[in-house]
Amino acid sequence: MAVKVGDSLPSAELHEDTPQTKINIAEEVKGKKVIIFGVPGAFTPGCSATHLPGYLEKAAELKKKGISEIFCVAVNDAFVMKAWGDHNKAEGKVRFLADPNLEFAKKLGVEHEIPVLGGWRSKRYSMVVDDGKITQLNIEPDGTGLSCSLAEGLKI
């Protein structure tokens, strides 16, 4: 079952830049208002051409409105996520976190089997988390579409 608005963000160990750099996402967001968005995979067409660019383009505007950080999470390894962030010149705008074992996706209830992408991935989603509480949540109905999880869909 998926998390819902009002729930606490579940604790999960994610990786940033390398497998050794572990981030507990629940601890990382304490005392902050953040955006977390999830994608099926780094470098995939919808994620690279539409989903990620909206957050990169709106990062400064969102931060002016009180967002401390923006996190992008995918079921990839940390090296792939770092390469994707570097490729998109995202430093200072979006932090890229790897969920290689679906730990976070499962705790959110957004795991989704996509055989053509190698098996289990995350559904596409976006959320606003304020001091550990989910205040907005948008999960794509089909898991991979781009109807409600774009940066434009968040009310900040």
matplotlib code that plots the C-alpha trace (Angstrom):
import matplotlib.pyplot as plt

x = [0.0, 1.3, 2.1, -0.4, -0.5, 0.0, 2.3, 5.8, 8.4, 9.7, 13.3, 15.4, 19.1, 19.9, 23.2, 24.7, 27.6, 29.1, 27.7, 29.7, 28.0, 24.8, 22.0, 19.0, 16.4, 14.1, 17.0, 18.1, 14.7, 14.2, 13.7, 13.5, 10.9, 11.9, 10.7, 11.4, 10.6, 11.1, 11.7, 11.8, 15.4, 18.3, 18.9, 15.5, 13.7, 10.8, 12.9, 15.7, 13.7, 10.7, 10.6, 14.1, 14.4, 11.3, 12.8, 16.2, 14.5, 12.3, 14.9, 15.8, 12.1, 11.2, 14.0, 12.9, 9.5, 11.0, 12.1, 15.4, 16.4, 15.2, 16.0, 15.7, 15.5, 15.7, 16.3, 19.8, 23.3, 24.9, 27.5, 24.7, 22.8, 25.9, 26.7, 23.1, 23.3, 26.7, 25.4, 22.5, 24.7, 22.4, 24.9, 23.3, 19.8, 18.9, 20.5, 20.5, 20.0, 20.2, 17.7, 19.5, 17.5, 14.1, 14.2, 12.7, 10.3, 8.9, 8.4, 6.6, 4.5, 5.6, 7.6, 6.6, 7.7, 8.9, 10.5, 11.9, 13.9, 15.3, 12.7, 11.5, 11.7, 9.9, 6.7, 7.1, 6.0, 6.6, 6.1, 6.6, 7.9, 7.8, 9.9, 9.4, 5.7, 4.4, 2.3, 1.8, 1.9, 1.5, 1.9, 1.5, -1.6, 0.1, 3.5, 5.4, 3.3, 3.9, 0.6, 0.8, 4.4, 6.0, 7.4, 4.6, 2.1, 3.4, 1.7, 4.4]
y = [0.0, 3.4, 6.1, 9.0, 12.7, 13.1, 10.0, 10.3, 9.8, 6.2, 5.7, 4.1, 4.0, 5.6, 6.2, 9.5, 9.5, 6.2, 3.0, 4.0, 7.3, 6.3, 8.7, 8.0, 9.9, 10.3, 11.8, 14.0, 15.8, 16.5, 20.2, 21.0, 21.4, 19.3, 17.9, 14.2, 12.9, 9.4, 8.1, 4.6, 5.0, 7.5, 8.3, 7.0, 9.1, 10.4, 11.0, 12.8, 14.8, 15.9, 14.9, 16.0, 19.2, 20.7, 20.3, 21.7, 24.7, 25.5, 24.7, 28.4, 29.4, 26.5, 27.4, 31.0, 29.6, 27.8, 24.5, 23.5, 20.7, 18.7, 15.0, 12.7, 9.0, 6.1, 2.3, 2.6, 2.3, 5.4, 5.7, 5.9, 8.5, 10.6, 10.4, 11.4, 14.4, 15.4, 15.0, 17.4, 19.9, 19.5, 20.4, 22.9, 22.3, 18.6, 15.8, 12.4, 9.4, 5.7, 3.2, 0.1, -2.5, -0.9, -0.3, 3.2, 2.4, -0.6, 1.5, 4.2, 1.5, 2.6, -0.4, -1.3, -4.1, -2.9, -5.8, -3.7, -1.7, -4.7, -5.7, -3.9, -0.1, 2.8, 4.3, 8.0, 10.2, 13.6, 14.7, 17.6, 16.6, 19.2, 18.2, 14.5, 14.7, 14.1, 17.2, 16.6, 13.3, 12.6, 9.1, 8.5, 6.3, 4.0, 4.2, 5.7, 8.5, 12.2, 13.6, 14.5, 14.2, 17.1, 20.1, 22.1, 20.0, 20.8, 23.6, 25.5]
z = [0.0, -0.9, 1.6, 1.8, 2.7, 6.4, 6.7, 8.0, 5.3, 5.8, 6.8, 4.0, 3.2, -0.2, -1.8, -3.1, -5.6, -4.4, -2.8, 0.3, 0.7, 2.5, 3.2, 5.5, 3.7, 6.8, 8.8, 5.8, 5.6, 9.3, 9.8, 6.1, 3.5, 0.5, -2.8, -3.6, -7.1, -8.3, -11.8, -13.3, -14.4, -15.0, -18.7, -19.8, -22.4, -20.4, -17.3, -19.2, -21.7, -19.6, -15.9, -14.7, -16.8, -15.2, -11.7, -12.9, -14.6, -11.5, -8.8, -8.1, -8.1, -5.8, -3.4, -3.2, -2.2, 0.8, -0.6, 1.1, -1.3, -4.3, -4.4, -7.5, -6.6, -9.0, -8.8, -10.2, -8.7, -7.2, -10.1, -12.7, -10.6, -10.2, -13.9, -14.7, -12.4, -13.8, -17.4, -16.6, -14.7, -11.7, -8.9, -6.5, -8.0, -7.5, -5.5, -7.1, -4.8, -5.7, -4.4, -5.8, -3.9, -4.0, -0.2, -0.5, -3.4, -1.4, 1.7, -0.3, -2.0, -5.5, -6.7, -10.3, -12.5, -15.9, -17.7, -20.6, -18.1, -16.4, -13.9, -10.8, -10.8, -9.1, -10.3, -11.3, -8.4, -6.7, -3.1, -0.8, 2.7, 5.5, 8.5, 7.8, 7.0, 3.5, 2.7, -1.1, -3.0, -6.7, -8.0, -11.8, -12.2, -14.8, -13.0, -15.9, -17.4, -17.0, -16.0, -12.3, -11.1, -13.0, -11.1, -12.5, -10.6, -7.2, -5.2, -3.4]

ax = plt.figure().add_subplot(projection="3d")
ax.plot(x, y, z, "-o")
ax.set_aspect("equal")
plt.show()
